[in-house]
Amino acid sequence: MATPPKTAPAYSEASIRVLKGLEPVKQRPGMYTRTDNPLHIIQEVLDNAADEALAGHGKKIKVTLHADGSVSVEDDGRGIPFGLHPEEGAPVIELVYTRLHAGGKFDKGAGGAYSFSGGLHGVGVSVTNALSKKMEVLTHREGQVARLVFAAGDVAEPLQLRPQAAGDRRQGTTVRAWPDAKYFESAALPMHELVHLLRSKAVLMPGVTVTLVNEKSGDQQQWLYKGGLRDYLMQTLSADPVIPLFEGAGHADRNADNFAEGEGAEWCVAFTEEGQPVRESYVNLIPTSAGGTHDSGLRDGLFNAVKSFIELHSLLPKGVKLLPEDVFARASYVLSAKVLDPQFQGQIKERLNSRDAVRLVSSFVRPALELWLNQHVDYGRKLAELAIKAAQTRQRAGQKVEKRKGSGVAVLPGKLTDCESKDTGHNELFLVEGDSAGGSAKMGRDKECQAILPLRGKVLNTWEVERDRLFANTEIHDISVAIGVDPHGPDDTPDLSGLRYGKVCILSDADVDGSHIQVLLLTLFFRHFPKLIEAGHVYVARPPLFRVDAPARGKKPAAKLYALDDGELTAILDKLRKDGVPEGKWSISRFKGLGEMSAEQLWETTLNPDTRRLLQVRLGRFDFGGTQGEITKLMGKGEAAARRELMELRADDVEVDV
């Protein structure tokens, strides 16, 4: 008897599911937090306690690791309000822990509960609640004690109020969470990371006592710093500094034109000749392990100050070109920035993306270091010597590579606009879609280290092209010659000594055609240049799709804001509304292609290392064979049936730009 054919599942109104409450977090925890262990969900609670101290309302934070595997965080801040929310009709303390995008940190203006805070989205502690088997919240406020208990994100024991005991004048919040092991690869907290996190909080908040109690071992550690960043950096360095530590602070006052009152940074920098550099940065006490635009501002300020000193004293030898990494290579630092409305990359806030932070930090660091160097000329000369030595070493390495190539190198393609530097590690090649975009890129690039190769039309689909036939295609021939590496397979050992650029960046329009060109180029690199991907040399640039011209907002001047996609556009418009900008007072432009961007816009959004979005291409969770199977389905000529099946199964996961 023949098996009846399978019918495709019906796609109708009933197919659309709306996730409510904390369901999105439970279904996709990796979008909201780190899932290797529960440290980040505990950090969300700790950050709230730190925000209270940052706002001047607390002096003590205590973290307890309980014997039953739960963790509690106690502070002596103002306590979370427990009255009914005027619009939602539910206790505020309940909303904070059960609703995404509910919190007290959206209102950054005058009179807001938190002027500077790490909390931005009102997502943090609700994620902690969603991913915990149980969570208990106690808040002492206004002579009363409020208690609320949750289970798997839902209210298990409703809000209970009782008066504080006679003589009990406590204020603050205690949150105790039992993380649910099923959401994490390991249920154990990494003690080294936790200790480092707590110690750094104490460093960044002089006068605040941070305590860690471990009930299992009976150990207790306590940190209280009065010397701030300097003492911390000196304790952490593995080598003696060449010059005394350079430390300073700068914050905008109420008369600042470009920044809000209180925005700024504190820093401490050490320069050493050996040892592993120590680099830690924070924004509103949130650790940014992946750095970001505030780090770029520190680098910019240090480089320009040292460069200015070297030029003033005519110290640069002939033929030596100084680059930012020559100054920064041996720098260790601790940087603590205060930004009124920080924009982070992702919910776990590992990297700051706020473009203004580059100018903010640099504007305070550069003049302070210039003044210090000219007051301490001998130390300035030592620092200049260190930077010049690094530049000479870098240039010698670049010249060695050139000599190894010999005179038999292929003639570079005529349409390649090359860069001036011979330093492979520093140089970047942008493969740009079309001549018009290539023109903007040539004008907007950094001529020192950025090269442009415009591509005409769609690149050939090379998935099933034999290697010895590749060079019949002019575009692929030019790409290979420009890069300086011959095509190869995954099991080959190609000669990468001729590689001319440390970063090979695919730069195409932010639309469907641009995505197609991206796929064709990624197919080329994966199939015929896999060792470039393996060595981390291939990148995808992400130009914005929208520009929003925003009017002046209070102390903030009129600005051009860029959004990668509809999601970022919505977030920008929501932020403008919260800032009090009337509907329609902004204008939105959609870039049809890179060719529409001016050279200045392309530099600011896509080419400038301090403000661009550049994604490194990695194989991710697939091995080479797994990825090969996926790409075969997408790019193989005889794979129509497999492609159709993939589309039927996964079409709902794809965003379509019409």
C-alpha positions in Angstrom: 0.0 0.0 0.0 1.5 3.4 -1.1 2.3 5.9 1.7 0.2 9.0 1.2 2.3 12.1 0.4 3.1 14.4 3.3 1.2 17.6 3.2 3.0 20.8 4.2 1.8 22.3 7.4 -0.8 25.0 6.8 0.3 28.5 7.2 -2.6 30.6 8.5 -3.5 33.2 11.2 -3.3 30.4 13.8 0.3 29.8 12.9 1.4 33.1 14.4 2.4 32.8 18.0 2.8 35.8 20.3 5.3 35.1 23.2 4.1 36.8 26.4 5.7 37.8 29.6 9.1 36.2 30.0 8.6 33.4 27.5 11.0 35.0 25.0 13.8 34.8 27.5 13.1 31.1 28.4 12.9 30.2 24.7 16.1 32.1 23.6 18.2 32.7 26.8 21.3 33.2 24.7 19.8 36.5 23.3 19.6 38.0 26.7 22.5 36.6 28.8 25.6 34.4 28.7 24.6 30.8 29.0 28.0 29.2 29.8 27.3 29.8 33.5 24.9 31.9 35.7 27.4 34.7 36.5 25.8 37.2 34.2 22.3 36.8 35.6 23.7 37.4 39.1 25.7 40.4 37.7 22.3 41.9 36.6 21.2 42.0 40.2 24.7 43.3 41.3 24.6 46.1 38.7 21.3 47.3 40.2 22.9 47.5 43.6 25.9 49.3 42.1 23.6 51.8 40.3 22.2 52.7 43.7 25.7 53.4 45.0 26.6 55.2 41.8 23.6 57.5 42.4 24.9 58.2 45.9 22.3 56.2 47.9 24.3 53.2 49.1 27.6 52.4 50.8 27.5 48.6 51.2 27.0 45.7 48.8 27.0 42.1 50.1 27.0 39.0 47.9 26.4 35.6 49.6 26.9 32.2 48.1 24.5 30.0 50.0 25.0 26.4 50.8 21.9 25.4 48.8 23.4 26.8 45.5 21.4 30.1 45.7 23.1 33.5 45.5 21.9 36.7 47.3 22.8 40.3 46.7 22.1 42.8 49.4 22.4 46.6 49.2 21.6 49.6 51.5 20.1 51.8 48.7 16.6 53.3 48.5 14.7 50.0 48.1 12.4 49.3 45.2 9.0 51.0 45.4 6.2 48.6 46.2 3.2 50.8 45.6 0.8 50.3 42.6 2.1 51.6 39.2 -0.2 54.5 38.1 -0.8 53.0 34.6 -0.3 49.2 35.1 -2.3 48.8 38.3 0.2 46.3 39.7 2.9 46.6 42.4 6.0 48.3 40.9 8.3 45.7 42.5 6.4 43.0 40.6 6.6 44.8 37.3 10.4 45.2 37.6 10.9 41.4 37.9 8.2 40.1 35.5 8.0 42.6 32.6 10.6 43.1 29.9 11.4 46.8 29.3 10.1 47.9 32.7 12.6 49.8 35.0 13.5 53.1 36.6 16.4 54.0 34.2 14.7 55.1 31.0 14.2 58.7 32.3 17.7 60.2 32.1 16.6 63.8 32.3 16.5 66.2 35.2 14.5 64.6 38.0 15.0 61.0 36.8 15.6 58.4 39.5 19.0 57.5 37.8 21.0 60.1 35.9 23.9 57.6 35.1 23.3 53.9 35.2 24.2 50.6 33.5 20.6 49.6 33.2 19.1 50.7 29.9 16.5 48.4 28.6 14.6 47.4 31.8 15.4 43.8 30.8 18.2 42.8 33.2 16.7 41.4 36.5 13.6 40.1 34.7 16.0 37.8 32.8 17.4 36.7 36.2 13.9 35.9 37.3 13.0 34.0 34.1 16.1 31.8 34.3 15.8 31.0 38.1 13.9 28.2 39.6 13.0 30.5 42.5 13.7 34.1 43.4 12.9 36.0 46.6 13.0 39.8 46.9 13.0 41.8 50.1 12.9 45.5 50.1 13.1 47.8 53.2 11.6 51.2 52.5 9.6 53.9 54.3 9.5 51.9 57.5 8.0 48.8 55.8 9.3 45.5 54.6 8.0 44.1 51.3 8.5 40.5 50.4 7.7 38.9 47.0 8.6 35.3 45.8 8.7 34.1 42.2 9.0 30.6 40.7 10.3 30.2 37.1 9.5 33.9 36.5 5.9 33.9 37.8 4.7 35.2 41.1 4.6 32.3 43.5 3.8 34.3 46.7 2.1 37.6 46.2 3.4 40.8 47.7 3.4 40.9 51.5 3.9 44.0 53.6 4.8 44.3 57.2 6.1 47.2 59.4 9.8 47.2 60.2 10.7 46.1 63.7 11.2 48.8 66.3 14.6 50.3 66.0 15.2 48.8 62.6 16.1 51.7 60.3 17.4 49.6 57.4 16.9 50.7 53.8 17.7 48.7 50.7 17.0 45.6 48.7 18.0 41.9 49.0 17.5 39.6 46.0 18.1 35.8 46.4 18.1 33.7 43.3 18.3 30.0 42.6 19.6 29.8 39.0 17.9 27.0 36.9 20.7 24.7 35.8 18.8 23.6 32.6 19.5 27.0 31.0 23.3 26.9 31.5 26.2 24.7 30.4 27.6 24.7 33.9 25.6 25.5 37.1 28.8 26.6 38.9 29.8 30.2 39.2 33.4 30.9 38.1 34.9 32.2 41.3 37.9 33.9 39.7 35.5 36.0 37.5 33.1 36.7 40.4 36.0 37.9 42.7 37.4 40.1 39.9 34.0 41.6 39.2 33.3 42.4 42.9 36.8 43.9 43.4 36.5 46.1 40.3 33.1 47.4 41.6 34.9 48.4 44.8 37.7 50.1 42.8 35.2 52.1 40.7 33.2 53.2 43.7 35.7 54.5 46.3 34.2 54.5 49.8 31.7 51.6 49.0 32.3 48.4 50.9 31.8 45.2 48.8 31.7 41.9 50.6 31.6 38.3 49.4 30.5 35.5 51.8 30.9 31.8 50.9 28.7 29.7 53.3 30.1 26.4 52.0 33.8 27.2 52.7 33.2 29.7 55.5 35.4 32.3 53.6 34.7 36.0 53.6 36.4 38.6 51.4 35.9 42.4 51.6 37.1 45.2 49.4 37.1 48.9 50.3 39.3 51.2 48.1 40.1 54.8 48.8 43.0 55.1 46.3 40.8 54.2 43.4 42.1 53.3 39.9 45.8 54.0 40.6 46.1 51.5 43.5 44.2 48.9 41.6 46.3 49.2 38.4 49.6 49.1 40.4 48.5 45.9 42.1 47.5 44.3 38.8 50.6 45.1 36.7 53.0 42.3 36.0 56.0 44.6 35.2 57.3 48.0 36.4 56.1 51.0 34.4 58.6 53.0 32.3 57.2 56.3 33.5 54.9 57.2 36.5 51.3 56.3 36.1 49.3 58.8 34.2 45.9 59.3 35.9 43.2 61.8 35.5 39.5 62.6 35.3 37.3 65.0 33.3 33.5 65.5 33.3 31.3 67.9 31.4 29.8 70.8 33.3 26.4 72.4 32.7 27.9 74.8 30.1 29.2 72.1 27.9 27.9 72.3 24.3 28.1 68.7 23.1 27.8 66.6 26.3 25.4 66.4 29.2 26.4 67.6 32.6 28.4 64.8 34.5 29.4 62.9 31.3 33.1 62.1 31.2 35.7 59.6 32.4 38.3 58.7 35.0 41.4 56.8 33.9 44.8 55.5 34.9 47.4 54.4 32.3 50.7 52.7 32.7 53.3 52.0 30.0 55.5 49.0 30.4 58.2 47.4 28.2 57.3 43.8 29.0 54.6 41.7 30.5 51.0 41.2 29.4 49.1 44.6 29.2 46.2 45.0 31.7 43.2 46.6 30.0 39.9 47.1 31.7 37.1 49.5 30.8 33.7 50.2 32.3 30.7 52.3 31.4 28.6 53.4 34.4 30.3 50.6 36.4 29.3 47.9 33.8 32.4 46.0 32.7 32.9 46.2 28.9 35.2 43.2 28.3 35.1 43.7 24.5 36.0 47.4 24.9 34.2 49.8 22.6 34.1 53.5 21.7 35.2 54.7 25.1 38.4 52.6 24.7 38.8 54.1 21.2 38.5 57.6 22.8 41.3 56.8 25.3 43.5 55.5 22.5 42.8 58.5 20.3 43.6 60.9 23.2 46.8 59.1 24.1 48.0 58.9 20.5 47.3 62.5 19.6 48.9 63.8 22.8 52.1 61.7 22.3 52.2 62.6 18.6 51.9 66.3 19.4 54.7 66.0 22.0 57.0 64.2 19.5 56.3 66.9 16.8 56.8 69.7 19.2 60.3 68.4 20.2 61.2 67.1 16.7 61.9 63.6 18.0 60.6 61.5 15.1 63.4 60.0 12.9 63.2 60.4 9.2 61.1 57.8 7.4 59.3 56.6 10.6 55.5 56.9 10.5 53.8 56.8 13.9 50.5 54.9 14.2 48.0 54.7 17.2 49.0 51.1 18.0 52.7 52.2 18.4 51.6 54.3 21.4 49.0 51.9 22.6 50.8 48.6 22.2 52.5 48.8 25.6 49.7 50.6 27.4 47.9 49.1 30.4 44.9 51.0 31.7 41.7 51.1 33.8 39.0 53.4 32.3 35.7 54.3 33.9 33.4 56.3 31.7 30.1 58.0 32.6 27.7 58.2 29.7 24.2 59.5 30.0 22.6 57.3 27.4 25.0 54.5 26.5 24.3 52.3 23.5 25.7 48.8 24.0 26.2 46.0 21.5 23.7 43.3 22.7 22.0 42.7 26.0 25.1 41.5 27.8 26.7 44.9 27.3 30.2 43.6 26.6 31.0 46.4 24.1 30.0 50.1 24.0 28.8 51.4 20.6 28.0 55.0 21.4 29.8 57.1 18.7 29.9 60.2 20.9 32.0 58.4 23.5 35.1 58.6 21.3 35.0 62.4 21.3 33.9 62.5 25.0 36.8 60.5 26.4 39.4 61.9 23.9 38.4 65.5 24.7 39.4 65.0 28.3 42.4 62.6 27.9 44.3 64.5 25.2 44.7 67.9 26.8 45.4 66.4 30.2 48.3 64.2 28.8 49.7 67.0 26.7 49.9 69.2 29.8 51.5 66.4 31.8 54.1 65.5 29.2 55.2 69.1 28.8 55.4 69.5 32.6 57.5 66.3 32.7 59.6 66.5 29.6 62.1 63.7 30.6 59.2 61.2 31.0 57.7 62.5 27.7 61.0 61.6 25.9 60.9 58.1 27.5 57.4 57.6 26.3 58.2 59.0 22.8 61.2 56.6 22.7 59.0 53.6 23.5 56.4 54.6 20.8 59.1 55.3 18.1 60.8 51.9 18.9 57.5 50.1 18.4 56.9 52.0 15.1 60.4 51.0 13.8 59.9 47.3 14.8 56.5 47.3 12.9 58.0 48.9 9.8 61.0 46.5 9.7 58.5 43.6 9.9 56.6 45.0 7.0 59.8 45.3 4.9 60.8 41.7 5.6 57.5 40.5 4.1 58.1 42.6 1.0 61.6 41.1 0.6 60.2 37.5 0.9 57.8 38.2 -2.0 60.7 38.8 -4.4 60.4 40.5 -7.8 58.1 37.9 -9.3 54.9 39.2 -7.7 51.9 39.5 -10.0 51.0 43.0 -11.2 48.3 44.4 -9.0 45.0 45.1 -10.6 44.6 48.6 -12.1 41.3 49.3 -10.4 42.8 48.6 -6.9 43.3 51.8 -4.9 46.1 50.6 -2.6 47.1 52.0 0.8 50.4 53.6 1.7 51.4 51.4 4.6 53.3 48.1 4.1 52.3 46.8 7.5 50.2 43.8 6.8 48.7 43.5 10.3 47.5 47.1 10.1 46.2 47.2 6.5 42.7 46.6 5.4 41.2 45.8 1.9 37.5 46.6 1.2 35.8 44.7 -1.6 33.2 47.2 -2.6 30.1 46.6 -4.7 30.1 48.9 -7.8 32.2 51.8 -9.1 30.0 54.6 -7.5 30.3 53.1 -4.0 34.0 52.5 -4.7 34.4 56.3 -5.5 32.9 57.3 -2.1 35.0 54.7 -0.4 38.2 55.9 -2.0 37.5 59.5 -0.9 36.4 58.6 2.6 39.0 56.0 3.5 42.2 56.3 5.6 44.8 56.3 2.8 47.5 55.2 5.2 46.0 51.7 5.8 42.8 51.2 3.8 42.7 49.9 0.2 39.6 49.7 -2.0 38.9 47.2 -4.8 35.6 47.9 -6.6 33.8 44.9 -8.1 31.7 45.2 -11.2 28.3 43.4 -11.1 27.6 40.1 -9.3 30.6 37.9 -8.5 30.6 34.4 -10.0 29.1 31.6 -7.9 32.3 29.6 -7.4 30.9 26.7 -5.3 31.2 24.2 -8.2 34.0 25.9 -10.2 37.3 24.0 -10.4 40.3 25.8 -8.9 42.3 25.9 -12.2 39.3 27.7 -13.9 38.9 30.4 -11.3 41.3 32.9 -12.9 39.2 32.9 -16.1 36.9 35.3 -14.1 38.5 38.7 -14.0 36.9 39.7 -10.6 38.2 36.6 -8.8 41.6 36.9 -10.4 41.9 40.5 -9.2 40.7 39.6 -5.7 43.4 36.8 -5.4 46.2 39.0 -6.8 45.2 42.0 -4.5 45.1 39.8 -1.4 48.4 38.1 -2.3 47.3 34.5 -1.6 46.6 31.8 -4.1 43.3 29.7 -4.0 43.6 26.6 -1.9 41.5 23.9 -0.2 40.8 23.1 3.5 43.5 20.4 3.7 46.2 22.5 1.8 49.0 24.5 3.5 49.0 27.7 1.4 51.8 30.2 1.6 50.3 33.1 3.6 53.5 35.1 3.7 52.4 37.1 0.7 49.2 38.2 2.4 49.0 42.0 1.9 46.1 42.8 4.3 45.3 41.7 7.8 41.6 42.4 7.2 39.8 41.6 4.0 36.4 43.2 4.4 33.3 42.6 2.2 31.4 45.9 1.8 28.1 45.8 0.0 24.7 47.6 0.2 22.5 46.9 3.2 19.7 45.5 0.9 18.8 42.1 -0.7 21.2 42.6 -3.6 24.0 43.5 -1.2 23.3 40.4 0.8 23.5 38.3 -2.3 26.9 39.7 -3.2 28.0 39.0 0.4 26.9 35.4 0.1 28.7 35.0 -3.3 32.0 36.4 -1.8 31.7 34.3 1.4 31.2 31.3 -0.8 34.4 32.2 -2.7 36.4 32.5 0.5 35.0 29.4 2.2 35.5 27.3 -0.9 38.8 28.6 -2.3 40.4 30.6 0.5 39.4 28.7 3.7 42.7 29.3 5.5 42.0 33.1 5.4 38.7 32.5 7.3 40.5 30.1 9.7 43.2 32.6 10.5 40.6 35.4 11.1 41.3 37.6 8.1 37.9 37.8 6.5 35.3 40.3 7.7 31.8 41.7 6.7 31.2 45.4 7.0 27.7 46.4 8.1 26.7 49.8 6.6 23.5 51.4 7.9 20.2 51.2 6.0 18.6 54.3 7.5 19.7 57.8 8.6 17.6 59.8 11.1 18.2 63.6 11.2 17.2 64.4 14.8 16.7 68.0 16.1 18.4 69.4 19.1 17.3 67.8 22.4 17.9 69.8 25.5 21.7 69.9 25.9 22.2 67.5 23.0 22.8 69.3 19.6 21.1 68.3 16.4 22.5 64.9 15.2 22.6 62.4 12.4 21.8 58.9 13.8 22.3 55.8 11.8 20.4 52.5 12.0 21.5 49.1 10.6 18.0 47.8 10.2 14.3 48.3 11.1 14.9 47.1 14.7 17.6 49.8 15.3 15.4 52.4 13.6 12.5 51.6 16.0 14.9 51.9 19.0 16.2 55.3 17.8 12.7 56.7 17.3 11.6 55.3 20.7 14.6 57.1 22.3 13.7 60.4 20.5 10.2 60.2 21.8 11.5 59.5 25.3 13.7 62.6 24.9 10.6 64.7 24.3 11.1 65.2 20.5 7.6 65.7 19.0 6.4 63.1 16.4 7.5 64.1 12.9 10.2 66.6 14.0 12.8 64.1 12.8 13.4 63.0 9.2 14.2 59.5 8.0 16.3 58.7 4.9 16.8 55.2 3.5 20.1 54.6 1.7 19.3 52.8 -1.6 23.0 51.9 -1.8 26.5 52.8 -0.7 26.9 55.1 -3.7 24.3 57.4 -2.1 26.5 58.0 0.9 29.0 60.9 0.9 32.6 60.1 1.6 32.2 61.6 5.1 29.1 59.5 5.9 30.8 56.3 4.6 33.8 57.0 6.8 31.8 57.7 9.9 29.4 54.7 9.6 31.4 52.0 7.9 35.2 52.7 7.5 36.2 54.5 10.8 37.6 51.7 13.1 36.3 53.6 16.1 32.6 53.8 15.0 32.0 51.1 12.4 30.4 47.7 12.7 32.7 45.0 11.4 31.9 41.3 11.9 34.6 38.7 11.7 33.7 35.7 9.7 34.0 32.4 11.7 32.8 28.9 11.2 30.9 29.1 14.5 29.3 26.0 15.9 29.7 24.1 12.6 32.8 22.2 11.7 34.1 22.6 8.2 32.1 19.6 6.9 28.9 20.8 8.5 29.2 24.3 7.0 30.1 22.7 3.7 26.8 20.8 3.7 24.8 23.9 4.5 26.4 26.0 1.7 26.0 23.1 -0.8 22.3 23.3 -0.2 22.3 27.0 -0.8 24.7 27.3 -3.7 24.9 24.0 -5.5 23.4 23.9 -9.0 21.7 20.5 -8.5 20.3 21.2 -5.1 17.0 22.8 -6.0 15.0 20.1 -4.0 17.2 20.5 -0.9 16.9 24.3 -1.2 13.2 24.1 -1.4 13.0 21.8 1.6 15.3 24.2 3.6 13.1 27.1 2.6 9.9 25.3 3.7 11.4 24.4 7.0 13.2 27.6 7.8 11.5 30.3 5.8 10.0 31.9 9.0 13.5 32.5 10.4 14.4 34.7 7.5 14.0 38.5 7.4 12.9 39.7 3.9 13.8 43.2 2.7 11.4 44.2 -0.1 
